[in-house]
């Protein structure tokens, strides 16, 4: 039987690790990237040292501070993270064009068509990432996306796990149901209520019953409980927009202050467009008022938009159609969409034929 060779690469505590790399004095310390400790912000990422205190992403910063008052809180530097992400992605493309980025810090690679073993490729990628960025990555290697992603989490941080076809059944049967792809907190609780706590429990469920309980997802759960995942590495993904938004430390109404913050965001967005070598046609302004009401305003220029000064020219027009200045604002954001640059790195990469019959060992 011919198997695919799939690698899932996941950077270790990416944002926090970048900060520890750039500020060596932070190494070994609990680092939290996100909102200030007494702000209304949330944790965007945290180091492994911070995780020992029970801190996790999306946790309110106030709560994180209560859990670990000694933690170092830092504002995100998304421009830096995205720049490093591009470096990492360039390493991926040295091995295959079949790359599916999931976020700034993780991606699937299909190396079925490569002559080298997947384990060797994954090891080299991790070594090259560390050599070029100073950061560590974990990897999972298997014959489908589900198992590769699960495997990448087994030996974190800075580790690798291979799941061979003959090992899959035993691995899946022992896997806690919360680790399964597509099983969030709500579904996990529902499955626990049904007595489904492991892969073995899920495997015992009848297909018809799973569909009755979970709809189309039931078919997917039935398959992955048996190590079946036909999803391919999608290389035809085209990012639809780039942007940046910021939750303010306090609600503001002063228009000069609002415009200054938007100008800083516009500069950040220009940097993103330059990194992706992209030109957009649509500018989107996003506001969130003190009462959490969100509004967006947009305008399109078919000649193309890439410079911060051009972005701000449209932002100044769009903001007049909002209540900013009269109603307190808690969040500001700008995004650019509707790309027209054919040379953009956002564009898809060509797909290669899969014809290699080897596997992992």
C-alpha positions in Angstrom: 0.0 0.0 0.0 1.3 3.5 -0.9 1.3 6.0 2.0 1.7 9.7 1.9 4.5 11.3 4.0 3.1 14.2 6.0 5.1 16.5 8.4 3.5 18.9 10.8 5.9 21.5 12.1 4.9 23.6 15.1 7.1 26.3 16.6 7.6 26.1 20.4 5.9 29.0 22.3 6.6 31.1 19.2 5.9 34.7 20.2 7.4 34.2 23.7 10.4 32.4 22.3 11.1 35.3 19.9 11.1 37.7 22.8 13.4 35.5 24.8 15.7 35.2 21.8 15.8 39.0 21.3 16.2 39.7 25.1 18.5 36.9 26.5 17.9 38.2 30.0 14.4 36.7 29.7 15.5 33.2 29.1 14.3 30.9 31.8 11.8 33.4 33.0 7.9 33.3 32.7 7.2 35.5 29.7 3.7 36.5 28.7 3.0 38.2 25.3 -0.3 40.1 25.2 -2.1 42.7 27.3 -0.5 44.4 30.2 -1.1 42.7 33.6 -3.8 45.1 34.8 -5.3 45.8 31.5 -8.4 44.3 29.8 -6.2 42.5 27.3 -5.6 38.8 27.0 -2.6 36.5 26.7 -1.6 36.0 23.1 1.2 33.6 24.0 3.4 32.5 26.9 6.6 30.8 27.5 6.8 27.2 28.9 8.0 28.7 32.2 4.7 30.6 32.4 2.7 27.6 31.5 3.9 25.9 34.6 1.7 28.4 36.5 -1.4 27.3 34.5 -1.3 30.2 32.2 -2.5 29.7 28.6 -3.3 31.7 25.5 -6.6 33.7 25.5 -6.6 33.9 29.3 -7.3 37.4 30.6 -4.1 39.2 31.4 -5.5 40.0 34.9 -5.9 36.3 35.6 -2.5 35.5 34.3 -1.0 38.2 36.6 -2.8 36.6 39.6 -1.4 33.2 38.7 2.1 34.5 38.2 2.8 38.1 39.5 6.6 37.6 38.7 5.9 37.0 35.0 7.3 39.5 32.4 4.4 41.0 30.4 5.3 42.2 26.9 3.2 43.8 24.1 3.1 41.8 20.9 5.5 42.7 18.1 3.6 41.2 15.2 5.9 42.7 12.5 8.8 40.8 14.0 6.9 37.5 14.4 5.7 37.7 10.8 9.2 38.4 9.6 10.5 35.3 11.4 7.5 33.3 10.1 8.5 34.2 6.5 12.1 32.9 7.3 10.7 29.7 8.5 8.4 29.3 5.6 11.2 29.8 3.2 13.0 26.8 4.8 9.9 24.7 4.2 9.9 25.5 0.5 13.5 24.3 0.3 12.1 20.8 0.7 8.7 20.9 -1.0 6.2 23.2 -2.7 3.4 21.3 -0.9 3.2 23.5 2.2 -0.1 24.4 4.0 0.5 27.2 6.6 -2.0 27.1 9.4 -0.8 30.2 11.2 2.5 32.1 11.7 4.0 29.3 13.7 2.8 26.0 12.2 2.3 24.3 8.8 1.8 20.9 7.1 4.3 19.7 4.5 3.7 16.8 2.1 7.1 15.3 1.2 5.7 12.2 -0.4 7.5 13.1 -3.7 10.9 13.6 -2.1 13.6 10.9 -2.3 14.7 11.4 1.3 12.8 9.9 4.2 10.3 12.1 6.0 12.0 11.7 9.3 15.3 13.0 7.9 13.6 15.9 6.2 11.8 16.8 9.5 15.0 16.6 11.4 16.9 18.9 8.9 14.0 21.4 8.9 14.2 21.7 12.7 17.9 22.0 12.6 17.8 24.7 9.9 15.1 26.6 11.8 17.3 26.7 14.8 20.4 27.7 12.8 18.7 30.5 11.0 16.3 31.9 13.6 17.7 30.7 17.0 14.3 29.1 17.7 13.2 25.6 18.3 10.4 23.7 16.6 8.7 20.4 17.2 7.6 18.1 14.4 5.2 15.2 13.9 5.6 12.7 11.0 3.0 10.3 9.8 0.9 9.2 6.8 -1.9 11.7 7.2 -2.5 15.2 8.6 -4.5 14.1 11.7 -1.7 11.9 13.0 1.1 14.2 12.0 -0.5 17.1 13.9 -1.1 14.9 17.0 2.5 13.6 16.8 4.0 17.1 16.8 2.6 17.7 20.3 3.9 14.5 21.9 7.5 15.5 22.6 7.2 19.3 22.9 9.2 21.4 23.2 12.0 20.8 20.7 11.1 17.2 19.9 9.8 15.0 17.2 7.5 11.9 17.0 6.9 9.5 14.2 3.8 7.4 13.9 4.2 4.6 11.4 1.2 3.0 9.8 1.6 -0.2 11.9 1.6 1.9 15.1 -1.4 4.0 14.3 -4.2 1.8 15.8 -2.5 1.4 19.2 -1.6 5.1 19.3 -5.2 6.2 18.4 -6.9 3.8 20.8 -4.9 5.3 23.8 -5.4 8.9 22.7 -7.6 11.0 25.0 -10.7 12.2 23.1 -9.8 15.8 23.7 -6.7 15.4 21.6 -8.7 14.5 18.5 -8.8 17.0 15.7 -12.2 18.7 15.6 -13.0 17.9 19.3 -13.3 21.2 21.2 -14.2 21.7 24.8 -18.0 21.5 24.1 -17.7 18.3 22.0 -15.3 16.8 24.4 -17.7 17.2 27.3 -20.5 15.8 25.2 -18.4 12.8 24.3 -17.5 12.2 27.9 -21.2 12.3 28.8 -21.6 9.5 26.2 -18.8 7.5 27.7 -16.4 8.3 24.9 -13.1 9.2 26.6 -10.4 7.6 24.4 -9.9 6.6 20.8 -10.8 3.1 21.7 -14.2 4.3 23.0 -14.8 6.3 19.8 -13.8 3.3 17.6 -16.5 1.2 19.2 -19.2 3.7 18.2 -21.4 2.8 15.2 -21.1 5.1 12.2 -24.8 5.7 12.0 -24.9 6.6 15.6 -22.0 9.0 15.3 -23.8 10.8 12.4 -27.0 11.0 14.5 -25.1 12.6 17.3 -22.6 14.8 15.5 -23.9 15.2 11.9 -21.3 15.3 9.2 -18.6 15.5 11.8 -19.6 12.0 12.9 -18.3 10.6 9.6 -15.0 12.3 10.2 -14.8 11.0 13.8 -15.6 7.5 12.5 -12.7 7.6 10.1 -10.0 9.2 12.2 -10.7 6.7 15.0 -9.5 4.2 12.4 -6.5 6.2 11.3 -8.2 7.4 8.1 -7.8 11.0 7.0 -8.1 11.8 3.3 -7.5 15.5 3.7 -4.7 16.7 1.5 -2.1 19.4 2.2 -3.8 22.4 0.7 -1.4 24.6 -1.3 -4.0 26.7 -3.1 -4.8 28.7 0.0 -4.7 32.4 -0.8 -4.7 34.8 2.2 -7.5 37.2 1.7 -6.2 40.1 3.8 -3.5 41.4 6.1 -4.1 43.6 9.0 -3.4 44.7 12.5 -5.7 45.7 15.4 -5.0 46.8 18.9 -7.1 46.8 22.1 -6.4 50.1 23.8 -5.3 50.3 27.5 -8.3 52.6 28.1 -11.3 53.9 26.1 -10.5 57.1 24.2 -12.5 59.8 22.4 -9.7 62.2 21.4 -9.5 62.2 17.6 -5.9 63.3 17.4 -4.9 60.3 19.6 -7.1 57.9 17.6 -5.5 59.0 14.3 -2.0 58.7 15.7 -2.7 55.2 16.8 -4.2 54.4 13.4 -1.2 55.9 11.7 1.1 53.5 13.7 -1.2 50.6 12.7 -1.0 51.7 9.0 2.8 51.7 9.1 2.6 48.2 10.5 0.2 47.1 7.7 2.5 48.7 5.1 5.4 46.6 6.5 3.2 43.4 6.2 2.4 44.2 2.6 6.0 44.8 1.8 7.0 41.5 3.3 4.4 39.7 1.3 5.2 41.7 -1.8 1.5 42.4 -2.1 -0.8 45.3 -3.2 -4.4 45.5 -2.0 -7.4 47.3 -3.4 -9.6 47.5 -0.3 -9.0 49.3 3.0 -11.0 48.2 6.0 -11.3 50.2 9.2 -12.5 48.4 12.3 -13.6 50.0 15.5 -15.0 48.6 18.7 -16.7 51.0 21.1 -16.7 50.9 24.9 -20.0 49.0 24.8 -18.3 46.3 22.7 -20.3 47.2 19.5 -18.0 46.6 16.5 -18.3 48.5 13.2 -16.3 48.3 10.0 -16.0 50.7 7.1 -14.3 50.0 3.8 -13.3 51.7 0.6 -11.8 50.3 -2.6 -9.2 51.8 -4.9 -8.6 49.6 -8.0 -5.3 51.4 -8.6 -3.8 49.6 -5.6 -2.9 50.4 -2.0 0.4 49.6 -0.3 1.8 52.7 1.4 0.9 53.9 4.9 0.2 57.4 3.7 -2.3 56.1 1.1 -3.9 53.9 3.8 -4.3 56.8 6.1 -5.8 59.0 3.4 -8.7 56.5 3.2 -8.8 55.9 6.9 -9.4 59.6 7.5 -12.4 59.5 5.2 -13.8 56.2 6.6 -13.6 57.3 10.3 -15.8 60.3 9.5 -18.6 57.7 9.0 -18.2 56.3 12.5 -19.0 57.7 16.0 -15.3 57.9 16.9 -14.7 61.2 18.7 -18.2 61.2 20.1 -18.3 57.6 21.5 -15.5 56.1 23.4 -13.3 53.6 21.4 -11.6 50.5 22.9 -10.2 48.8 19.8 -8.8 50.1 16.5 -7.8 48.0 13.5 -6.9 48.3 9.8 -6.8 45.6 7.2 -6.0 45.5 3.5 -7.7 43.0 1.2 -8.6 42.3 -2.5 -5.0 41.7 -3.5 -3.9 42.4 -7.1 -0.1 41.7 -7.1 0.5 38.5 -9.1 4.0 38.3 -7.7 2.7 38.3 -4.1 4.0 35.6 -1.7 0.4 35.3 -0.6 -0.4 33.6 -3.9 -0.6 29.8 -4.1 2.3 27.6 -5.0 1.9 25.0 -7.8 1.0 21.5 -6.7 3.4 18.7 -7.6 2.4 15.1 -8.5 2.6 12.5 -5.8 4.4 9.4 -7.0 7.0 8.3 -4.5 6.3 4.9 -3.0 8.6 5.0 0.0 7.6 6.0 3.5 9.3 6.9 6.7 11.8 4.4 7.9 
